[in-house]
């Protein structure tokens, strides 16, 4: 998944793990979430921010716990705890994109 390792729980994608040697600004644990959960998740994860490579500086549904944040390890463990507890703020069922058929 775009140079990331995707983590699923059932049919929900919950995390994408990224550790690239180049373009390192977005390395860390990506949280699959939605905009309406950002504020409450930021209380849990003060270093959380939008993934830069996805939104050209804007807000995206994907949020990152940056690997270079001082609280990275604690935040990553806490995110796992929330997923195990079934927190609805983390995880999305990916939409299936249909391939258009060519008209003959």
C-alpha positions as CSV (number, residue, x, y, z in Angstrom):
1,X,0.0,0.0,0.0
2,X,2.0,3.0,-1.3
3,X,5.2,2.0,0.4
4,X,3.3,1.2,3.7
5,X,2.4,-1.9,5.5
6,X,-1.4,-1.9,6.0
7,X,-2.9,-3.3,9.3
8,X,-6.4,-4.6,9.2
9,X,-8.8,-5.8,11.9
10,X,-11.4,-7.8,10.2
11,X,-12.5,-5.8,7.1
12,X,-11.4,-2.5,8.6
13,X,-8.1,-0.9,7.9
14,X,-6.8,0.6,11.1
15,X,-3.2,1.6,10.5
16,X,-0.6,2.0,7.8
17,X,3.0,1.7,8.9
18,X,5.5,3.8,7.0
19,X,9.3,3.8,7.3
20,X,10.9,5.1,4.1
21,X,14.6,6.0,3.9
22,X,13.7,9.0,1.7
23,X,10.8,11.5,2.1
24,X,10.8,10.7,5.8
25,X,8.4,13.5,7.0
26,X,5.5,11.1,6.9
27,X,7.2,8.1,8.5
28,X,5.3,6.7,11.5
29,X,1.9,5.1,12.2
30,X,-0.9,6.3,10.1
31,X,-4.3,6.2,11.7
32,X,-7.3,5.4,9.5
33,X,-10.0,7.8,10.8
34,X,-12.4,10.5,9.6
35,X,-12.3,14.3,10.1
36,X,-15.1,14.2,12.7
37,X,-12.8,12.3,15.1
38,X,-9.7,14.4,14.7
39,X,-10.3,16.7,17.6
40,X,-11.0,14.0,20.1
41,X,-8.1,11.9,18.9
42,X,-5.8,14.9,19.2
43,X,-6.5,14.9,22.9
44,X,-5.2,11.3,23.1
45,X,-2.3,12.1,20.6
46,X,-1.0,15.7,20.8
47,X,1.6,15.0,18.1
48,X,-1.0,13.7,15.6
49,X,-1.3,15.6,12.3
50,X,-2.5,15.0,8.8
51,X,-0.4,13.0,6.4
52,X,1.4,15.4,4.2
53,X,1.8,13.3,1.1
54,X,-1.9,12.8,0.8
55,X,-3.3,16.3,1.1
56,X,-0.8,18.8,-0.2
57,X,-0.9,20.6,3.2
58,X,-4.6,20.2,3.8
59,X,-6.5,18.0,6.3
60,X,-6.9,14.4,5.3
61,X,-8.9,11.5,6.9
62,X,-5.5,9.7,7.5
63,X,-3.7,11.1,10.5
64,X,-0.1,10.3,11.5
65,X,1.7,9.6,14.7
66,X,5.1,10.8,13.5
67,X,8.0,8.6,14.2
68,X,10.1,11.6,15.3
69,X,7.6,12.8,17.9
70,X,8.9,12.7,21.5
71,X,5.8,10.7,22.5
72,X,5.8,8.3,19.5
73,X,6.2,5.0,21.4
74,X,3.6,5.8,23.9
75,X,1.2,7.1,21.2
76,X,1.7,3.9,19.1
77,X,1.0,1.7,22.1
78,X,-2.1,3.8,23.1
79,X,-3.4,3.6,19.5
80,X,-3.1,-0.2,19.6
81,X,-5.0,-0.2,22.9
82,X,-7.8,1.8,21.4
83,X,-8.1,-0.6,18.4
84,X,-8.1,-3.6,20.7
85,X,-10.9,-1.9,22.8
86,X,-12.9,-1.4,19.6
87,X,-12.7,2.4,19.6
88,X,-14.9,3.5,16.7
89,X,-12.7,6.5,16.0
90,X,-9.9,4.3,14.4
91,X,-10.6,2.1,11.4
92,X,-12.5,2.4,8.2
93,X,-13.8,-0.2,5.7
94,X,-12.1,0.7,2.4
95,X,-14.4,1.5,-0.4
96,X,-14.2,-0.8,-3.4
97,X,-13.4,1.1,-6.6
98,X,-15.0,-0.4,-9.7
99,X,-13.0,-0.7,-12.8
100,X,-14.8,0.8,-15.8
101,X,-15.3,-1.6,-18.7
102,X,-14.4,-0.5,-22.2
103,X,-17.3,-0.4,-24.6
104,X,-16.7,-2.6,-27.6
